[in-house]
Amino acid sequence: LYWLYKQLVKMATALREGDAFTVKAYQKNRKCQNVLKPPGAGAFDEREPEKTIFRKFYERGDLPIALEHDTKGNKIAWKVEIEKLDYHYYLPIFYDGLRETKHPYEFFARQGIHDMLEHGGNKVLPCIPQLILPIKKALDTRNPQIICTTLKVLQHLIVAQDLVGEALVPYYRQILPVLNIFKNRNANTGDGIDYNQQKRENIGDLINESLELLERNGGEDAFINIKYMIPTYES
């Protein structure tokens, strides 16, 4: 009798519940009082970043950097002249550190990239193919902090040397898919001034700035390629 009771309860529950968008939920003469919600697609879910090569090199003491404090805050003390660095070797390592969120790794990676781009001259352009994978990995984390940092670095990269913008066009398929997901994700509410916007940490605004910069510096093929990857983009 107990077994029969359990079966009747199970059947009654099945009549009350059903999975959304399934045949079971739409069966004729079936009364589902509680249709379960469909699972989320997870497009905005953060991915756990892998341990970076940058952190490994830093902890081994293989990077020519140290932390220096002054009246303006923290800055990098370079142990060698930046202009004499092997950019093919060091720049991709620092870009790999874009996935870091903890101090001092995040600071060293971010500021190290900006310092190298500032003093890179004609050494930056030949490194572009090596930078695409770490940029893609950083964006693929879906982490808002990492995405904002990566977009600021991307903007600096575009203007660091002539023809960099055009050199990035063939790599839009690797860079732009995540930007298409987050393009309209702004944190602004009502007429208030969004604090993230003041700090340039509003993802939607940074994406639009970056796309406009890519178009302006990417040559005649830039717009059509951006439009292909992000259909809602307007010049």
C-alpha positions as CSV (number, residue, x, y, z in Angstrom):
1,L,0.0,0.0,0.0
2,Y,2.9,2.4,0.8
3,W,4.4,1.7,-2.7
4,L,1.0,2.5,-4.3
5,Y,0.7,5.7,-2.3
6,K,4.2,6.9,-3.5
7,Q,3.3,6.2,-7.1
8,L,0.0,8.2,-6.8
9,V,1.9,11.1,-5.3
10,K,4.5,10.9,-8.0
11,M,1.8,11.0,-10.7
12,A,0.0,13.9,-9.1
13,T,3.2,15.9,-9.0
14,A,3.9,15.1,-12.6
15,L,0.5,16.5,-13.5
16,R,1.3,19.8,-11.7
17,E,4.7,20.4,-13.0
18,G,6.2,20.3,-16.5
19,D,9.4,21.4,-18.2
20,A,9.0,24.6,-20.2
21,F,9.0,24.2,-24.0
22,T,8.8,20.4,-23.9
23,V,6.3,18.0,-25.4
24,K,5.3,17.1,-21.9
25,A,4.3,20.7,-21.1
26,Y,2.0,20.9,-24.2
27,Q,0.4,17.5,-24.1
28,K,-3.4,17.6,-24.7
29,N,-5.6,17.2,-21.6
30,R,-2.5,17.8,-19.4
31,K,-2.9,20.5,-16.7
32,C,0.4,21.8,-15.6
33,Q,-0.1,24.1,-12.7
34,N,3.6,24.9,-12.4
35,V,5.6,24.9,-15.6
36,L,9.3,25.1,-14.8
37,K,11.3,28.0,-16.2
38,P,13.7,27.2,-19.0
39,P,17.4,27.1,-18.1
40,G,19.3,30.3,-18.7
41,A,21.7,30.5,-21.7
42,G,24.5,31.8,-19.5
43,A,25.8,34.3,-22.0
44,F,26.7,36.8,-19.2
45,D,28.0,34.2,-16.7
46,E,31.6,34.7,-15.7
47,R,34.1,32.0,-16.6
48,E,36.8,31.2,-14.1
49,P,40.1,32.4,-15.4
50,E,43.0,30.0,-15.7
51,K,46.2,30.7,-13.9
52,T,48.1,33.0,-16.1
53,I,51.6,32.7,-17.5
54,F,52.2,36.3,-16.3
55,R,51.7,35.3,-12.6
56,K,54.0,32.3,-13.0
57,F,56.8,34.5,-14.5
58,Y,56.3,37.2,-11.9
59,E,56.5,34.8,-9.0
60,R,59.7,33.3,-10.4
61,G,61.2,36.8,-10.7
62,D,61.5,36.5,-14.5
63,L,60.0,40.0,-15.2
64,P,62.1,43.1,-15.0
65,I,59.7,45.0,-12.8
66,A,59.2,46.1,-9.2
67,L,56.6,48.1,-7.3
68,E,57.4,51.7,-6.5
69,H,55.5,54.1,-4.3
70,D,55.4,57.9,-4.8
71,T,53.1,60.8,-3.9
72,K,50.9,60.0,-6.9
73,G,50.4,56.3,-5.9
74,N,51.9,53.1,-7.2
75,K,53.9,52.8,-10.3
76,I,56.2,50.3,-12.0
77,A,60.0,50.6,-11.5
78,W,61.5,49.0,-14.6
79,K,64.8,47.3,-14.0
80,V,65.8,47.9,-17.6
81,E,65.0,50.7,-20.2
82,I,61.5,49.9,-21.7
83,E,62.8,50.7,-25.2
84,K,65.4,47.9,-24.9
85,L,62.9,45.2,-24.0
86,D,62.2,42.3,-26.4
87,Y,58.6,43.2,-27.2
88,H,57.9,39.9,-29.0
89,Y,58.8,38.1,-25.7
90,Y,57.5,40.4,-23.0
91,L,54.4,42.1,-24.5
92,P,52.3,38.9,-24.9
93,I,53.2,37.8,-21.4
94,F,51.9,41.1,-20.0
95,Y,48.8,40.8,-22.1
96,D,48.2,37.3,-20.6
97,G,48.1,39.0,-17.3
98,L,44.9,40.9,-18.3
99,R,42.9,38.0,-16.7
100,E,44.3,38.8,-13.3
101,T,42.1,40.6,-10.8
102,K,44.2,40.5,-7.6
103,H,46.9,42.9,-6.5
104,P,49.8,43.2,-7.4
105,Y,49.3,41.0,-10.5
106,E,46.5,43.0,-12.0
107,F,48.3,46.3,-11.5
108,F,51.6,45.1,-12.9
109,A,50.0,43.5,-16.0
110,R,47.7,46.5,-16.8
111,Q,50.3,49.3,-16.1
112,G,53.1,47.3,-17.7
113,I,51.1,47.1,-20.9
114,H,50.4,50.8,-20.9
115,D,54.1,51.6,-20.3
116,M,55.2,49.3,-23.1
117,L,52.7,50.7,-25.5
118,E,53.7,54.3,-24.6
119,H,57.4,53.6,-25.3
120,G,57.1,50.9,-27.9
121,G,57.3,52.9,-31.1
122,N,57.6,50.6,-34.2
123,K,57.9,47.5,-32.0
124,V,54.2,47.2,-31.3
125,L,52.8,46.4,-34.8
126,P,54.8,43.2,-35.4
127,C,53.5,41.8,-32.1
128,I,49.8,42.0,-33.0
129,P,49.3,38.3,-34.0
130,Q,50.7,37.3,-30.6
131,L,48.4,39.6,-28.7
132,I,45.1,38.3,-30.1
133,L,44.8,35.1,-28.1
134,P,45.4,36.7,-24.7
135,I,42.9,39.5,-25.6
136,K,40.4,36.8,-26.6
137,K,41.0,34.8,-23.4
138,A,40.5,38.0,-21.3
139,L,37.2,38.9,-22.9
140,D,36.0,35.3,-22.8
141,T,36.1,35.4,-19.0
142,R,32.9,37.6,-19.1
143,N,34.2,39.3,-16.0
144,P,33.2,42.9,-16.0
145,Q,36.4,44.2,-14.4
146,I,38.6,42.2,-16.8
147,I,36.5,43.3,-19.8
148,C,36.8,47.0,-18.9
149,T,40.6,46.7,-18.4
150,T,41.0,44.8,-21.7
151,L,39.0,47.4,-23.6
152,K,41.1,50.3,-22.2
153,V,44.2,48.4,-23.2
154,L,42.7,47.7,-26.7
155,Q,42.0,51.4,-27.2
156,H,45.6,52.3,-26.2
157,L,46.9,49.5,-28.6
158,I,44.9,50.9,-31.5
159,V,46.5,54.4,-31.3
160,A,50.0,53.2,-30.2
161,Q,51.3,53.0,-33.7
162,D,50.2,53.7,-37.2
163,L,48.5,50.7,-39.0
164,V,47.7,48.8,-35.8
165,G,44.0,49.5,-36.4
166,E,44.2,48.0,-39.9
167,A,46.2,45.0,-38.6
168,L,43.4,44.1,-36.2
169,V,40.7,43.8,-38.8
170,P,41.5,40.2,-39.7
171,Y,41.1,39.3,-36.0
172,Y,37.6,40.8,-35.5
173,R,36.2,37.2,-35.4
174,Q,38.3,36.5,-32.3
175,I,37.8,39.9,-30.5
176,L,34.2,41.0,-31.2
177,P,31.8,38.2,-30.3
178,V,31.9,39.0,-26.6
179,L,31.6,42.7,-27.3
180,N,28.4,41.9,-29.2
181,I,27.0,40.2,-26.1
182,F,27.8,43.1,-23.7
183,K,27.3,46.0,-26.1
184,N,24.0,47.2,-24.7
185,R,24.7,46.3,-21.1
186,N,24.9,49.7,-19.4
187,A,24.6,50.3,-15.7
188,N,23.0,53.7,-16.1
189,T,19.7,54.2,-14.4
190,G,17.3,57.2,-14.8
191,D,18.9,60.6,-14.9
192,G,21.5,59.9,-12.2
193,I,25.2,60.0,-13.0
194,D,26.5,56.5,-13.0
195,Y,29.6,56.2,-10.8
196,N,31.0,53.5,-13.1
197,Q,30.7,55.9,-16.0
198,Q,32.8,58.5,-14.2
199,K,35.5,55.9,-13.7
200,R,35.2,54.7,-17.3
201,E,34.1,51.3,-16.1
202,N,30.7,51.2,-17.9
203,I,31.0,48.2,-20.3
204,G,28.5,49.4,-22.8
205,D,30.2,52.8,-23.2
206,L,33.7,51.3,-23.4
207,I,32.6,48.9,-26.1
208,N,31.0,51.7,-28.2
209,E,34.2,53.8,-27.8
210,S,36.3,50.9,-28.8
211,L,34.2,50.0,-31.9
212,E,34.3,53.6,-33.1
213,L,38.1,53.7,-32.6
214,L,38.4,50.4,-34.5
215,E,36.4,51.8,-37.4
216,R,38.3,55.1,-37.5
217,N,41.6,53.4,-37.6
218,G,40.8,50.2,-39.4
219,G,40.7,51.4,-43.0
220,E,37.9,51.0,-45.5
221,D,37.1,47.4,-44.6
222,A,36.7,48.1,-40.9
223,F,33.0,49.1,-40.8
224,I,31.6,46.2,-42.9
225,N,33.6,43.7,-40.8
226,I,32.4,45.2,-37.5
227,K,28.8,45.3,-38.8
228,Y,29.1,41.6,-39.8
229,M,30.1,40.6,-36.2
230,I,27.9,43.2,-34.4
231,P,24.8,43.8,-36.5
232,T,23.5,46.6,-34.2
233,Y,26.6,48.7,-34.6
234,E,26.0,52.1,-36.3
235,S,28.8,54.4,-37.5
